[in-house]
Amino acid sequence: TSAERANLAGVRHIVLVLSGKGGVGKSTLSTELALALRHAGKRVGILDVDLCGPSIPRMLRVQDSAVHQCDSGWVPVFVGQDKAIALMSIGFLLERPDDAVVWRGPKKNALIKQFVTDVAWGELDFLIVDTPPGTSDEHISTVEALRPHQLLGAVLVTTPQ
């Protein structure tokens, strides 16, 4: 729809961070990549679609922040002293940030689509998308929802074994 295009219209590049298994450092890499791009003067957002373990709000010390609504959707949380990194995470929508989320497919996929379409990102050079571990429906939903947009590519996090 035109509304969802509008919310991602100001995003120049989208980078998915993926892995085949959990615990390999996707969220850490997503966070460090965002901080490095920010340090290089880029406008950066992080979309944390790791529904089962949303750790990025804690890594960036904004786990107690609230997400607000505006006319074009959710307003991301702005991180850092200069408020330069925009962050949207399921962690902001949970009553207790450490709650584990156990949702079935359709509900997870609907939330991911809503995260892609209903966040007012504004102008960004890079949107880093931190995905859940594995190769599940969430990944297909994320890629399908982002398909109409300028995908830069993906970073695949692996371990030596």
Secondary structure, 3 states (H helix, E strand, C coil): CHHHHHHHHCEEEEEEEECCCCCCCHHHHHHHHHHHHHHCCCCEEEEECCCCCCCHHHHCCCCCCCCEEECCEEECEEECCCCCEEEEEHHHHCCCCCCCCCCCHHHHHHHHHHHHHCECCCCEEEEEEECCCCCCHHHHHHHHHHCCCCEEEEEECCCCC
